[in-house]
Amino acid sequence: MLAIEVELLTGRYAATAHNDRGRAEWPPHPARFFSALVAALHDHDDVDQAERDALLWLEQQGAPALRVDPESKVGRRQVQDVYVPVNDVTLGGDEAIRKAEEKLIDAKTPAAKKKAQAALEKVQREAVAVDMRTSDKAVTTASALLPERRTRQVRTFPVVLPETPTFAFLWPITDLSPHRAALERLCERVTRMGHSSSLVRCTLVDGDLTPTLVPNDEGEVVLRVVGPGQLDRLERAFEHHLGVQNRVLPARPQRYGLASKKATPLPPVESVFSSTDWILFERVSGSRPLASRTTDLARALREALIEVHGNQYLPATLSGHAENGPTEQPHVAFVPLPFVGHEHADGALMGCALVLPRELPGPDRELLLRLVAKWEQERGSHRGDLTLAGGTLPPFHIRRVDVSTKAALAPMRWSRSSARFITATPIALDKNPGNLRSNQDGTARKATLEAQQSISDACQHVVGVRPVSVEVSLAPLLPGAQHVRDFLPWPGRPGRTPRVRIHADIQFAEPVRGPLLLGAGRYFGLGLCLPVEDR
Amino acid sequence: MSLNANQLKELVVGDVVAIRGTATLEPAGGPGDKIFPPTHAVDDKNKKPGAKYAFETRRIGGKDVTCVLVDSVQSQANRMEEALQALWDEKKIALPVVTVDFSKHPTEVENGAKKDLAPEVGRVTSLTAPHRIADALLRDSLLKDSDQLFRLSAIGKSFTDASTKNATALFKVCPTALVFGLWDSTGPKGGLGAKFQRALVSEIVGVNAASGSRTASRIDPLNIGKDAAVLYKAADGDEIWTANADEAEKKDGEPIKVGSEKKAGKPSAVLHGNIAPSIDAVGGGVTIDEAKHTVVLSLAALRRLGFAEGATEARTVLAALGLLAVLASESRGHDLRSRCLLVPKKGCALKLEAVMRDGETTPLELDLAAAIKLYNDAVAALPPGVKFEKAKGEALAELTPSPKLADLVRKSRALAAAGADDGDE
C-alpha cells in the first residue's frame, strides 16, 4: 500500500472550500494535495526528472482512499470577517519615475533623449517636492498610508479543527520501488496545505493503514481528485496565472463513502431512471418559486431545449413523443428540485435536473449533452447563467454545475436506497380514484383505496415491485412540501382532464434504489419522492 | 542543556520537520475570570450573545468543547515582530532594519529644531509596518539626505527579484520577511513580485468559552443635562465650542452647531453629560477555563529557501530568528488588549519540542537569554556573501518622508483636528 501521512502541525487546517468561500474544506481534497506535490516539484529551476516521473505515475493511480476524521469528529471555527491592511495605497512616485526611465532608455535620437531626460527630471522632482495645489485625493491617500489609518480589506479565514491532527491518503499499490525515493523527497518539501498558516508534516509511511473513506459512487461526500494529465494541466495553467491570478484547480469530482467491513450488496430493485446520470442546474438568481410551480419550471426547461434544438427530429427518449403520440418507453424527465425534508425546509426550488433513463442509448445521450452545451453557448450569459421563464413564471436564472453544495441538488439525496419514500411533490394519478373529500360514507374510503392501487401500479411501472403499504394524503407529509391545492392543475392544457394529485408515504418490503418519480406528471416534476428512514 | 547554534544547525540540516511550542495560559485574574477576545464586525441586527467573537468547536477528550480565538495568527506575528523591534532598539541583536521617522518634518525648522510632523506615528520600521519591507509607507519615503525614493535606491532594488529559489537579497535586507512571509504585490513587478510563505505560525485559543455581558455608563460629575444648551463651533480656533451664537463659526450666515447629525448642538457632542447604562451581550467578553498557545516553526519551509551561498548558515539564522521572536514575545507577557491579560498556568509555560519526520518528538530547552546568544552566534557564523552589514541596533537604512508626503500628512492631520475628517467617528 502507498500511504502518505500528513500531520497538521498547528492542529488546524485552514483551506477554503472550492465552492463556498465561507466554509472550510474538510476532508482535505486529494487534488489539493497533488497540487502541493507539484509545487514542491518546482522548488528548483531544474526539475528533477525522477520526481517528475513519480508524479506522472501517481496521477495514473486513481482516486486514493482516505484515513481521516469524519465530519462528526471535526470542530469548525465561525467564519468572521477579518480586516487586513492593504498595500496598494500609494502616491505613485516610484512607478512614474520607472516609466520615465524606461522612456529615456527607449529614446533613440539625441533630441528625444534630451526630452526624455527633462521629463525624467521633472517626474523625479514632482515625486518628492511639495505640491502647491494638493488634491483631496492626495491628502486622503497620505492619511491612509499611515499604519493606524491604513485602508483595510475584508478577508475570511475558514478553519477546521479535527480531533486527530493527522490524516492519510492511501493507494492500493504493492510495488512502488522505482518511485519511492522520489516521492519521499517530494513529501519532505510539502510544508503546507491550504492557507500558509496550515503548516504540515508530510511523509511516506510503511505498513498498512485502515481507510475510513473510500471512493464510492453512492457516497455522500464529493472530493476533487486528479486523473491522468493533471501535472501537465497544472503546469500549463501556471504559465497563465503565475501563482498570482485567481484560478480554479482543474480536477474531477469523485464521490466517497464510509469504508465498511463488508461491502453492502446493491439492492436488486432499481428505478427506470438513472440514480447518478443527472444533468444538474443550480439556481443562481432571479425568482424563488416554491415546489408548487414545479410543472411550470419543468415545462420551461423542456421548451428551452426544444427551442435551441430547432425543428429537427428529436428521438423519443428525449422528447417523450413517438410518431403517434406519447411514447411508452422511459424518457428524459425534467425535474425541478425542492428543498424539503429538513427542519427548516421551505419548499423553494433550488435548481433543476435532467434525469436520464437508466437505459438511454448512447447516441441519444450524446445528443442531449450536445443540446445542453448548445443551449449554454447560445443563450447563456457571459458567466454561463441561463434563464427559464414563460407563462406566469418569473425569470429563474440557473447555471449548470457538476456538483452542488445545496443538499437538494445532490442526486444521492433522491437516489439512495431506501425501503420508504415520501412525496416531495404530489403524484398525479393516472385514473381518477373518485372523490377523496367526500362526506358521504364509503365514497372517500373507496377513493382512497383506488388511489392506493393507482400508486401501487405506478411503482410497479417505475421500479418493478409493488409497495407493501401506501398511505395517502392531500396535506403534505414532508417539511417544506406543499398542499396539493397549491399546485396548478396538471396537465393544465385545454381539452385535457386535470389529474387528481395526492401525497403519499410508500413502504416497500426491500430497499429500492431511486430516484422514484411516479404518476402522470413524473416527467415534469410531479410525483418526486424522497427516500427516508424506515419507521 | 540549552540549545546552541551548532545543535540548531544540526536540526536545520537534518530530519527535523519543525520546532513546536505549546503553553497553557490562564486569565491573570485566575481561572473563570472574564477576558475580551478580538472582536469582528457584525451586522447590527445580529444580537446573538458573543456574536462579535470567533467561536469554534474543538474536539477534546472525544467531546465537542466550545472555544474562542483569543489571538490570531496575524496578530501574534505582529507581536513577535514588535518584540524583535524592542530587542533591536536595546541593541541586543544585529538585524537588518529599515526605518522611516514621521515624528519630525524632514525639512521645516522652528526655533532651531525640526518641526513636529506626526509624533503619534513616530518611527515605522520594516518590522512594524503592515507589509514589512514591501510596505507602501517605505516605498513612498526617501533615503535620508537624498532625493531617492526607497524602491529606486540600491537597497530597495536589491530584493525586487528575490524568490524562493534565491532569497539571498531579501535575507540581507529583511530576514523577518522570510520567517513571517512577504508578498511584494505593489512593487515594480506588481502581482508577480517576491512572494514568500510564512514559516512561523502562532495562535492562542481559549478553551471552554462562555460569552458574558458587559455594562457601560457614565455619570457626569457636573450633572449637565441632555439639552442644557445649544452649542456651536467656535470661530476662535483655540476654543472648540461656544454657547454664544455670535462667537460661532458661520456658514452662509448661520452659526454651525458643534458635532454632527443627531448629536449636533448637544453637550454630549463635546463629551459632557450622562451616558445611560446599557448592557452589551454581543461583545460582552468571555470566561474560559484556560487558553492554549501553539506555535510552530517549520524547518522544512526554511529548507525550501534557496541561497546563492551560505544556505545552511542562513537557514540557521532564520530558525534562530524565529525562536528568538517566539521567546521574546513570550517574555513580554500576553497583554493582548484591554481586559485580556493572560499568564502561564503553573508548570505550563512554553515548552519546545523538535518534531521528527516520523512524528516522534524530542524536547528542547531554550530561554530568552539563551535564544539571544543562539541568534547572535548564528549571525556571527554567516559567510561573507550573506553577512549582516550593520552592528547591533544600527539601521540598515534610515528613511524620511518626502517633503510631498510630509506636506500631505500635515494637511490631513489639520483636517482631522478640525473634525472634517471622515476617518473619525
Boltz contact constraints between the chains, C-beta under 6 A:
constraints:
  - contact:
      token1: [A, 9]
      token2: [B, 18]
      max_distance: 6.0
  - contact:
      token1: [A, 9]
      token2: [B, 296]
      max_distance: 6.0
  - contact:
      token1: [A, 10]
      token2: [B, 201]
      max_distance: 6.0
  - contact:
      token1: [A, 10]
      token2: [B, 294]
      max_distance: 6.0
  - contact:
      token1: [A, 10]
      token2: [B, 296]
      max_distance: 6.0
  - contact:
      token1: [A, 43]
      token2: [B, 304]
      max_distance: 6.0
  - contact:
      token1: [A, 45]
      token2: [B, 165]
      max_distance: 6.0
  - contact:
      token1: [A, 73]
      token2: [B, 59]
      max_distance: 6.0
  - contact:
      token1: [A, 75]
      token2: [B, 56]
      max_distance: 6.0
  - contact:
      token1: [A, 75]
      token2: [B, 57]
      max_distance: 6.0
  - contact:
      token1: [A, 75]
      token2: [B, 58]
      max_distance: 6.0
  - contact:
      token1: [A, 75]
      token2: [B, 59]
      max_distance: 6.0
  - contact:
      token1: [A, 77]
      token2: [B, 54]
      max_distance: 6.0
  - contact:
      token1: [A, 77]
      token2: [B, 56]
      max_distance: 6.0
  - contact:
      token1: [A, 78]
      token2: [B, 54]
      max_distance: 6.0
  - contact:
      token1: [A, 78]
      token2: [B, 55]
      max_distance: 6.0
  - contact:
      token1: [A, 80]
      token2: [B, 40]
      max_distance: 6.0
  - contact:
      token1: [A, 80]
      token2: [B, 54]
      max_distance: 6.0
  - contact:
      token1: [A, 81]
      token2: [B, 40]
      max_distance: 6.0
  - contact:
      token1: [A, 81]
      token2: [B, 41]
      max_distance: 6.0
  - contact:
      token1: [A, 85]
      token2: [B, 130]
      max_distance: 6.0
  - contact:
      token1: [A, 87]
      token2: [B, 131]
      max_distance: 6.0
  - contact:
      token1: [A, 87]
      token2: [B, 136]
      max_distance: 6.0
  - contact:
      token1: [A, 87]
      token2: [B, 186]
      max_distance: 6.0
  - contact:
      token1: [A, 88]
      token2: [B, 186]
      max_distance: 6.0
  - contact:
      token1: [A, 89]
      token2: [B, 136]
      max_distance: 6.0
  - contact:
      token1: [A, 90]
      token2: [B, 136]
      max_distance: 6.0
  - contact:
      token1: [A, 90]
      token2: [B, 140]
      max_distance: 6.0
  - contact:
      token1: [A, 91]
      token2: [B, 140]
      max_distance: 6.0
  - contact:
      token1: [A, 93]
      token2: [B, 149]
      max_distance: 6.0
  - contact:
      token1: [A, 94]
      token2: [B, 149]
      max_distance: 6.0
  - contact:
      token1: [A, 94]
      token2: [B, 151]
      max_distance: 6.0
  - contact:
      token1: [A, 94]
      token2: [B, 152]
      max_distance: 6.0
  - contact:
      token1: [A, 128]
      token2: [B, 147]
      max_distance: 6.0
  - contact:
      token1: [A, 128]
      token2: [B, 402]
      max_distance: 6.0
  - contact:
      token1: [A, 128]
      token2: [B, 404]
      max_distance: 6.0
  - contact:
      token1: [A, 129]
      token2: [B, 403]
      max_distance: 6.0
  - contact:
      token1: [A, 129]
      token2: [B, 404]
      max_distance: 6.0
  - contact:
      token1: [A, 130]
      token2: [B, 403]
      max_distance: 6.0
  - contact:
      token1: [A, 130]
      token2: [B, 404]
      max_distance: 6.0
  - contact:
      token1: [A, 130]
      token2: [B, 407]
      max_distance: 6.0
  - contact:
      token1: [A, 131]
      token2: [B, 404]
      max_distance: 6.0
  - contact:
      token1: [A, 138]
      token2: [B, 408]
      max_distance: 6.0
  - contact:
      token1: [A, 139]
      token2: [B, 408]
      max_distance: 6.0
  - contact:
      token1: [A, 139]
      token2: [B, 411]
      max_distance: 6.0
  - contact:
      token1: [A, 139]
      token2: [B, 412]
      max_distance: 6.0
  - contact:
      token1: [A, 142]
      token2: [B, 405]
      max_distance: 6.0
  - contact:
      token1: [A, 142]
      token2: [B, 408]
      max_distance: 6.0
  - contact:
      token1: [A, 142]
      token2: [B, 409]
      max_distance: 6.0
  - contact:
      token1: [A, 142]
      token2: [B, 412]
      max_distance: 6.0
  - contact:
      token1: [A, 143]
      token2: [B, 412]
      max_distance: 6.0
  - contact:
      token1: [A, 145]
      token2: [B, 136]
      max_distance: 6.0
  - contact:
      token1: [A, 145]
      token2: [B, 137]
      max_distance: 6.0
  - contact:
      token1: [A, 146]
      token2: [B, 121]
      max_distance: 6.0
  - contact:
      token1: [A, 147]
      token2: [B, 130]
      max_distance: 6.0
  - contact:
      token1: [A, 149]
      token2: [B, 423]
      max_distance: 6.0
  - contact:
      token1: [A, 150]
      token2: [B, 130]
      max_distance: 6.0
  - contact:
      token1: [A, 161]
      token2: [B, 58]
      max_distance: 6.0
  - contact:
      token1: [A, 163]
      token2: [B, 59]
      max_distance: 6.0
  - contact:
      token1: [A, 189]
      token2: [B, 304]
      max_distance: 6.0
  - contact:
      token1: [A, 191]
      token2: [B, 298]
      max_distance: 6.0
  - contact:
      token1: [A, 191]
      token2: [B, 300]
      max_distance: 6.0
  - contact:
      token1: [A, 191]
      token2: [B, 301]
      max_distance: 6.0
  - contact:
      token1: [A, 196]
      token2: [B, 197]
      max_distance: 6.0
  - contact:
      token1: [A, 196]
      token2: [B, 198]
      max_distance: 6.0
  - contact:
      token1: [A, 197]
      token2: [B, 73]
      max_distance: 6.0
  - contact:
      token1: [A, 197]
      token2: [B, 201]
      max_distance: 6.0
  - contact:
      token1: [A, 199]
      token2: [B, 201]
      max_distance: 6.0
  - contact:
      token1: [A, 199]
      token2: [B, 296]
      max_distance: 6.0
  - contact:
      token1: [A, 199]
      token2: [B, 298]
      max_distance: 6.0
  - contact:
      token1: [A, 201]
      token2: [B, 17]
      max_distance: 6.0
  - contact:
      token1: [A, 203]
      token2: [B, 357]
      max_distance: 6.0
  - contact:
      token1: [A, 242]
      token2: [B, 192]
      max_distance: 6.0
  - contact:
      token1: [A, 244]
      token2: [B, 191]
      max_distance: 6.0
  - contact:
      token1: [A, 244]
      token2: [B, 192]
      max_distance: 6.0
